[in-house]
């Protein structure tokens, strides 16, 4: 029997609740599959920082390197500056393993009432591809003359031809694999006349490799209006690190809640393990209350299974998620309901068990 080695990193806040829930779902789907999981948990994050002065050990990447995938919770602690928690944990893993393709699917799941009127599930079915290794979050910059009137600080957006070519090629391939074969390239080249102009030029260059993909270009500010007013005109979207970060939060809100949205941080060349996580953050205001929506984590589990090549198991989990979201009594607070993290988790696991019994009886 195939055994997949999975690293779990709950991180901070509600990550400590939704990652164990995700592990329950992985165990549930494995119990009716021809594979199983071997988990190793890493208690890195804010609590680790308070003990050791770092969010994860210096050799932490070595401990993860041999894993088949990583299931991550969140990074963020109200008592530690955000740039320390993010760069000390999540971005250290993403950049350390060159997970350059951040993939964020968004659609309105059954039973969820999105805030857009005249927008049904068929009108909002997107995948946002975020360049995940450079751009505005390259980490290049610094501060000088701190504390003086002449203090200066810089954050430099770095775009390389190699980096842009590979994310564009990834996005075009993804668009090509989807039924509509439609891609929108997000830009801001009217105001950013160097890197973003190169971004546009490379998009045109790569498009010639995919003649069956229809594509267009949209300024990032205009794209926010388009997502709201004309959602059905979008399908696959590719954007820079910062632009996609912002647009994907908007997309999740338009689909009903940040609590349902998943993320895959992928190394497409599979040199290193890829990492899967919900996008909702640490949400310390509801930590420990059993209110966290685990659906974003479960959908991330679907993406993890797909990445491992277990498409049939991934579909079983997605079917269970959709059956549960279709039941308003199993909606958590962010969706206007009163269900707890545990209730939603047990309902998804029960659906998986029921589907397994039906398959065995057939």
Backbone torsions as a table, in degrees:
resi	resn	phi	psi	omega
1	UNK	NA	135.4	179.6
2	UNK	-69.0	133.5	176.2
3	UNK	-118.0	123.4	177.2
4	UNK	-98.1	132.9	180.0
5	UNK	-94.1	114.8	-174.6
6	UNK	-116.3	127.0	171.7
7	UNK	-90.1	131.5	173.9
8	UNK	-112.0	129.9	180.0
9	UNK	-129.1	91.7	-179.0
10	UNK	-61.5	-35.8	179.7
11	UNK	74.1	-126.0	-170.8
12	UNK	-118.2	164.9	172.1
13	UNK	55.9	-134.0	-176.8
14	UNK	-71.8	-6.2	172.1
15	UNK	-56.8	-31.7	179.9
16	UNK	-72.0	-12.0	177.5
17	UNK	-102.7	-40.4	-174.1
18	UNK	-82.0	-28.5	178.3
19	UNK	-68.7	-45.2	172.5
20	UNK	-58.2	-35.5	176.2
21	UNK	-63.7	-41.2	177.1
22	UNK	-62.5	-37.2	177.6
23	UNK	-65.2	-38.4	176.5
24	UNK	-58.9	-42.4	-179.7
25	UNK	-67.7	-40.3	176.7
26	UNK	-61.9	-42.1	177.4
27	UNK	-63.7	-39.4	-178.8
28	UNK	-65.0	-42.3	-179.3
29	UNK	-73.1	-31.9	179.6
30	UNK	-69.3	-29.9	-177.4
31	UNK	-64.3	-18.8	179.1
32	UNK	-118.6	28.4	-176.5
33	UNK	-131.4	172.6	179.7
34	UNK	-93.9	26.8	177.3
35	UNK	-145.7	165.6	173.0
36	UNK	-140.7	178.9	-176.1
37	UNK	-122.9	144.3	171.1
38	UNK	-117.1	113.1	-174.8
39	UNK	-99.2	145.9	167.7
40	UNK	-134.1	124.5	-175.9
41	UNK	-96.8	140.4	179.9
42	UNK	-122.8	115.1	-176.0
43	UNK	-88.1	61.2	178.8
44	UNK	-97.9	154.0	-179.7
45	UNK	140.2	-152.7	-175.6
46	UNK	-62.3	-42.6	179.6
47	UNK	-64.2	-39.3	177.4
48	UNK	-64.4	-38.2	178.9
49	UNK	-62.5	-41.5	-179.3
50	UNK	-64.4	-27.7	179.6
51	UNK	-87.8	-34.6	-168.5
52	UNK	-122.8	-8.4	179.3
53	UNK	80.3	4.4	175.8
54	UNK	-139.3	155.6	-178.5
55	UNK	-76.7	-28.6	176.2
56	UNK	-150.9	155.3	-177.5
57	UNK	-65.7	157.0	-178.6
58	UNK	-58.9	-32.5	-179.7
59	UNK	-97.8	20.1	-176.8
60	UNK	-60.8	-36.7	180.0
61	UNK	-62.4	-33.6	178.5
62	UNK	-64.2	-35.5	179.0
63	UNK	-68.7	-25.3	-178.7
64	UNK	-93.1	-19.3	-167.3
65	UNK	-57.4	-35.6	-176.2
66	UNK	-87.9	3.9	-178.7
67	UNK	-80.2	158.0	176.6
68	UNK	-84.1	-26.3	178.2
69	UNK	-166.4	164.4	179.2
70	UNK	-124.8	131.5	172.5
71	UNK	-107.4	116.4	-171.6
72	UNK	-113.4	148.2	179.2
73	UNK	-97.1	-79.9	-179.6
74	UNK	-163.2	160.5	175.1
75	UNK	-127.4	123.0	-179.9
76	UNK	158.6	129.0	-177.5
77	UNK	-143.2	126.8	-175.9
78	UNK	-63.2	-14.0	-178.5
79	UNK	-100.6	3.0	-180.0
80	UNK	-130.6	132.9	179.8
81	UNK	-54.0	139.8	-174.1
82	UNK	-60.2	-35.1	-177.9
83	UNK	-68.2	-23.6	176.8
84	UNK	-76.6	-44.8	-177.9
85	UNK	-66.8	-41.1	-176.8
86	UNK	-71.2	-51.4	-178.0
87	UNK	-72.5	-24.5	-178.0
88	UNK	-82.2	-11.6	-176.3
89	UNK	-134.7	-77.4	-172.4
90	UNK	-61.8	-51.0	-177.5
91	UNK	-70.5	-26.4	175.6
92	UNK	-63.6	-37.8	178.6
93	UNK	-74.3	-46.7	-178.1
94	UNK	-59.4	-47.1	-178.9
95	UNK	-75.7	-36.7	-179.4
96	UNK	-63.4	-31.7	179.2
97	UNK	-105.8	13.8	176.5
98	UNK	47.5	46.9	177.3
99	UNK	-81.0	76.7	-166.1
100	UNK	-82.1	-12.2	179.9
101	UNK	-110.2	109.6	175.7
102	UNK	-99.1	118.6	-172.9
103	UNK	-114.7	126.1	-176.0
104	UNK	-130.8	94.6	175.8
105	UNK	-73.7	146.5	179.0
106	UNK	-141.9	126.4	169.8
107	UNK	-156.1	163.2	-179.7
108	UNK	-83.8	111.8	-177.9
109	UNK	-75.3	156.6	179.6
110	UNK	-54.5	137.3	176.4
111	UNK	84.4	-7.0	-178.2
112	UNK	-99.9	130.3	-177.8
113	UNK	-95.7	100.5	177.2
114	UNK	-69.4	156.1	-175.4
115	UNK	-75.6	-13.1	-178.7
116	UNK	-82.3	126.3	173.7
117	UNK	-77.5	154.5	-178.9
118	UNK	57.4	30.9	178.3
119	UNK	-131.3	109.1	178.3
120	UNK	-98.6	177.8	-179.0
121	UNK	-56.4	-33.0	-179.8
122	UNK	-73.4	-17.4	-177.5
123	UNK	-89.1	-20.2	-177.4
124	UNK	-128.8	91.1	179.0
125	UNK	-144.6	87.7	-170.8
126	UNK	-118.4	159.0	164.1
127	UNK	-130.9	120.9	177.9
128	UNK	-98.8	124.9	176.8
129	UNK	-102.9	120.8	-176.9
130	UNK	-111.2	124.5	172.8
131	UNK	-64.3	127.1	-163.5
132	UNK	-118.5	10.6	-172.7
133	UNK	-126.5	-15.7	-176.4
134	UNK	-145.9	-134.4	179.9
135	UNK	64.2	-138.3	-174.7
136	UNK	-71.4	-18.7	-179.7
137	UNK	-108.0	30.1	-179.8
138	UNK	-67.5	-22.7	-179.4
139	UNK	85.1	12.4	-179.3
140	UNK	-93.1	129.5	179.3
141	UNK	153.0	-166.3	179.7
142	UNK	173.3	179.0	178.7
143	UNK	-129.9	142.1	178.0
144	UNK	-132.8	158.1	177.1
145	UNK	54.3	41.6	-176.6
146	UNK	-61.6	134.9	178.6
147	UNK	87.2	-3.6	-179.8
148	UNK	-108.0	159.4	179.6
149	UNK	-59.2	-25.0	-178.8
150	UNK	-93.8	14.4	179.2
151	UNK	-54.1	140.1	178.8
152	UNK	-136.9	148.3	178.4
153	UNK	-139.9	143.0	178.8
154	UNK	-133.6	142.5	164.6
155	UNK	-125.6	115.7	-172.9
156	UNK	-100.1	125.2	174.9
157	UNK	-81.7	119.3	-178.2
158	UNK	-111.3	122.6	173.3
159	UNK	-123.9	128.2	178.1
160	UNK	-107.8	152.6	176.9
161	UNK	-58.8	-43.3	-179.6
162	UNK	-61.8	-42.1	-178.5
163	UNK	-67.1	-41.5	-179.6
164	UNK	-71.8	-40.7	179.6
165	UNK	-59.8	-43.6	-174.7
166	UNK	-71.4	-34.9	178.9
167	UNK	-75.1	-34.7	175.8
168	UNK	-65.3	-43.2	-180.0
169	UNK	-64.3	-40.0	176.9
170	UNK	-60.9	-45.3	-177.7
171	UNK	-66.5	-41.5	178.4
172	UNK	-64.6	-40.1	177.7
173	UNK	-63.4	-41.1	179.0
174	UNK	-64.7	-45.1	177.2
175	UNK	-59.9	-39.5	179.9
176	UNK	-62.2	-31.0	-177.1
177	UNK	-81.9	-12.1	-178.2
178	UNK	-94.6	153.6	-172.7
179	UNK	-55.6	-38.7	-174.2
180	UNK	-82.7	-17.6	-179.6
181	UNK	48.8	52.9	-173.3
182	UNK	-128.8	129.2	-179.0
183	UNK	-130.7	136.5	172.0
184	UNK	-115.2	125.4	178.6
185	UNK	-96.9	119.7	179.9
186	UNK	-88.0	135.6	-176.7
187	UNK	-143.7	174.1	169.8
188	UNK	-147.5	40.0	-173.1
189	UNK	-74.2	-9.2	175.2
190	UNK	-70.5	-29.9	-178.5
191	UNK	-108.8	-32.7	179.3
192	UNK	-102.2	97.0	-162.4
193	UNK	-91.1	5.3	179.4
194	UNK	-115.7	-75.0	-176.4
195	UNK	-63.5	-41.5	-177.5
196	UNK	-73.3	-28.0	173.3
197	UNK	-66.7	-40.6	175.3
198	UNK	-62.5	-41.1	176.5
199	UNK	-54.2	-47.4	179.4
200	UNK	-64.2	-43.8	-177.8
201	UNK	-63.2	-39.5	-179.8
202	UNK	-70.3	-35.4	176.0
203	UNK	-58.4	-45.4	178.0
204	UNK	-62.0	-42.5	179.6
205	UNK	-60.8	-49.2	-176.8
206	UNK	-68.8	-31.9	-178.3
207	UNK	-57.8	-29.0	-178.4
208	UNK	-68.8	-17.2	175.7
209	UNK	-80.6	-11.2	-174.1
210	UNK	-131.5	69.2	-175.4
211	UNK	-64.9	-17.8	-179.8
212	UNK	-87.5	-2.8	178.5
213	UNK	-97.9	124.9	173.1
214	UNK	-86.1	130.7	-177.3
215	UNK	-138.9	155.6	174.2
216	UNK	-141.6	176.1	-176.1
217	UNK	-126.2	139.0	-177.8
218	UNK	-140.5	133.7	174.1
219	UNK	-64.8	143.1	-172.6
220	UNK	-60.3	-37.7	-179.9
221	UNK	-68.7	-40.7	177.6
222	UNK	-66.5	-29.6	-177.7
223	UNK	-67.1	-28.6	178.2
224	UNK	-64.3	-41.5	177.0
225	UNK	-67.0	-39.2	180.0
226	UNK	-64.6	-38.2	178.4
227	UNK	-61.6	-32.2	-178.4
228	UNK	-87.9	-44.5	-173.3
229	UNK	-88.0	-29.8	-176.6
230	UNK	-137.1	57.3	-174.3
231	UNK	-60.6	-31.2	-176.7
232	UNK	-69.7	-12.0	179.4
233	UNK	-84.2	-3.0	-178.0
234	UNK	-110.8	152.5	176.6
235	UNK	-143.6	-82.3	173.2
236	UNK	-99.3	137.6	-175.6
237	UNK	-131.4	134.9	175.4
238	UNK	-123.7	136.4	-176.1
239	UNK	-151.6	167.1	178.9
240	UNK	-69.5	172.2	-176.8
241	UNK	-52.9	-51.7	-178.6
242	UNK	-72.3	-48.3	-176.2
243	UNK	-59.9	-45.0	-179.1
244	UNK	-70.3	-31.7	176.6
245	UNK	-58.3	-46.7	-178.7
246	UNK	-71.7	-47.8	-176.2
247	UNK	-64.0	-33.3	-178.4
248	UNK	-72.0	-29.8	173.3
249	UNK	-67.8	-41.5	175.3
250	UNK	-61.1	-43.8	-179.4
251	UNK	-60.1	-43.9	-179.7
252	UNK	-63.1	-41.2	178.8
253	UNK	-64.1	-39.9	179.6
254	UNK	-67.6	-25.6	177.3
255	UNK	-85.0	-5.3	174.8
256	UNK	131.2	-34.1	-178.7
257	UNK	-177.8	146.4	170.9
258	UNK	-65.5	-19.7	-177.8
259	UNK	-68.7	-15.5	-178.4
260	UNK	-101.6	-4.5	-168.3
261	UNK	-89.1	132.6	179.0
262	UNK	-103.1	167.8	175.4
263	UNK	-144.2	142.8	168.7
264	UNK	-122.2	124.4	172.5
265	UNK	-100.3	104.8	-165.6
266	UNK	-112.1	136.5	162.2
267	UNK	-97.6	97.2	-174.7
268	UNK	-58.9	-26.6	179.8
269	UNK	-81.7	-5.7	176.5
270	UNK	57.9	35.8	173.0
271	UNK	-77.0	-28.1	-176.1
272	UNK	-134.7	165.2	175.7
273	UNK	-67.9	144.8	174.4
274	UNK	-93.0	160.6	-172.7
275	UNK	-124.8	138.0	-174.4
276	UNK	-125.2	136.1	-172.1
277	UNK	-159.3	152.5	168.8
278	UNK	-74.2	159.2	-176.6
279	UNK	-95.8	0.8	-166.7
280	UNK	-73.9	-14.6	-179.7
281	UNK	84.5	-173.6	-169.9
282	UNK	-82.0	-23.6	173.7
283	UNK	44.4	58.9	-177.3
284	UNK	-61.5	-22.0	-178.5
285	UNK	-66.8	-22.0	178.0
286	UNK	-117.0	8.3	-177.8
287	UNK	-58.2	134.7	174.8
288	UNK	77.9	4.7	-177.2
289	UNK	-102.8	-1.3	-179.9
290	UNK	72.1	21.2	-175.4
291	UNK	-100.9	-9.5	-174.8
292	UNK	-65.2	138.7	176.1
293	UNK	-82.7	116.9	-178.2
294	UNK	-87.5	1.1	-174.7
295	UNK	-62.3	-39.6	177.9
296	UNK	-58.6	-38.0	176.6
297	UNK	-69.5	-41.0	-179.7
298	UNK	-65.4	-38.2	177.2
299	UNK	-67.4	-35.0	174.3
300	UNK	-63.7	-35.8	174.5
301	UNK	-61.3	-39.7	175.9
302	UNK	-57.6	-46.1	-179.6
303	UNK	-66.1	-36.2	176.9
304	UNK	-61.6	-46.9	-179.9
305	UNK	-63.7	-40.7	177.5
306	UNK	-60.9	-41.9	-179.7
307	UNK	-63.6	-33.3	179.0
308	UNK	-78.4	-5.2	-179.4
309	UNK	89.3	10.3	-178.8
310	UNK	-98.9	67.3	-173.9
311	UNK	-65.1	-38.8	-178.0
312	UNK	-66.8	-41.8	177.6
313	UNK	-66.0	-38.9	177.7
314	UNK	-60.1	-42.2	-179.9
315	UNK	-66.3	-35.2	177.2
316	UNK	-62.7	-41.8	178.8
317	UNK	-67.0	-41.4	179.6
318	UNK	-63.9	-39.1	177.6
319	UNK	-62.2	-40.9	179.4
320	UNK	-66.1	-40.7	177.4
321	UNK	-59.6	-48.0	-176.4
322	UNK	-66.6	-34.6	176.7
323	UNK	-65.8	-36.3	-179.3
324	UNK	-75.2	-44.0	179.5
325	UNK	-66.2	-24.4	178.4
326	UNK	-69.0	-14.3	-179.1
327	UNK	-100.2	106.4	-177.6
328	UNK	-58.0	-25.3	179.3
329	UNK	-69.5	-12.6	179.4
330	UNK	-108.0	19.4	175.0
331	UNK	-85.9	134.3	175.7
332	UNK	-80.2	176.9	-171.7
333	UNK	-59.6	-37.4	-179.3
334	UNK	-63.6	-19.7	178.4
335	UNK	-102.3	10.8	178.4
336	UNK	88.5	9.2	-178.2
337	UNK	-108.9	-167.3	-177.5
338	UNK	-127.6	6.2	-178.1
339	UNK	-67.7	150.8	179.7
340	UNK	-96.4	166.9	176.1
341	UNK	-55.3	-45.6	-177.8
342	UNK	-64.3	-41.5	-178.9
343	UNK	-63.9	-42.3	178.9
344	UNK	-66.1	-41.4	179.9
345	UNK	-62.1	-47.7	-178.8
346	UNK	-65.5	-34.1	178.9
347	UNK	-66.8	-41.9	177.9
348	UNK	-64.7	-43.6	179.2
349	UNK	-63.9	-39.3	178.4
350	UNK	-64.1	-39.9	177.0
351	UNK	-62.2	-41.0	178.3
352	UNK	-63.9	-42.0	179.1
353	UNK	-65.5	-41.2	179.1
354	UNK	-64.5	-42.2	178.5
355	UNK	-63.2	-35.8	178.3
356	UNK	-65.5	-41.9	179.4
357	UNK	-64.9	-38.7	179.2
358	UNK	-65.8	-38.1	178.7
359	UNK	-66.7	-40.0	-179.7
360	UNK	-67.3	-33.8	-178.5
361	UNK	-78.7	-21.0	-175.4
362	UNK	-72.6	NA	NA
